[in-house]
């Protein structure tokens, strides 16, 4: 794994003050994230981003719960061996058990069928050009945009990995009972700072969690004290079985907005790890800030997502462009 501080030098810096106009050269430099480039497919597959966006719009019109699983796939892919679409592999030439089978992935990661569908369209348009890892990075942006986040540029140029190992997952994905120290430490290893962490958990503004990921909080008086009593009632009412689900944000389940930060501050959040961020001086201030200023959060979100999507990417002649996302060529 590369040194996190090396990764941090490859990501864009804070936005320039409003009156400052960067030169074309500076813009080009800023757009090169870890060797990635905005408009990467302009010459080789000009409709690529359009096909991906339309795939998301179509799927969302049919089922509004389809947006949320996609950025989660990005997290689970990028944190384990980098953004190389290794999470999509059903098997690899080595025959080892793949990432997908790990407990932290298992039945709760979704969206693979949509990936397959869009990948087939991309192959029909321009065969062997668009990687599965770029598809995931663009589709995650589109999932957020369809949920209300303003459009932002995503650089492309990732290539797909050839290996996927269940054994690599352990210790590389955050779990809902992680302490703030553990969260900060893991994100730091991936080149993401404390602010990025709080910015990105705002993704829990959409989607659902299974009861087994939060119901345990009510069994321990110390943990239960961090659950709003009304939410505790909803948890008990809904969780008649461990596989039942509850929306992270019951008021605006399909909308990416900053309501989640306000709920977090009021202990109305499902995950213990999310609520603990509001109890720690290193992260609490960001929750308050994003709860007050949605525009600021959106701005930070686009940058943090591009940081996430550029972890340990394969570029140039490394890896391959898979024809199907579920298997290496
Ligand atoms: C910081 C540590 C994080 C932890 C501990 C965490 C944990 C979880 C858990 C336990 C679930 C519920 C899974 C289920 O029961 O089905 C979940 C769902 C989700 N997570 Fe996270 N997550 C974290 C960060 C992130 C980040 C960084 C993103 C995206 C950028 C993200 C996006 C999502 C989304 C959108 C869902 C809903 C998925 C769906 O509806 O299928 N999470 N997360």
Boltz pocket constraint, residues with backbone or C-beta under 6 A from the ligand:
constraints:
  - pocket:
      binder: B
      contacts: [[A, 65], [A, 67], [A, 68], [A, 69], [A, 70], [A, 71], [A, 72], [A, 75], [A, 108], [A, 110], [A, 174], [A, 175], [A, 176], [A, 177], [A, 178], [A, 183], [A, 197], [A, 200], [A, 201], [A, 203], [A, 204], [A, 206], [A, 207], [A, 208], [A, 209], [A, 210], [A, 211], [A, 213], [A, 271], [A, 273]]
      max_distance: 6.0
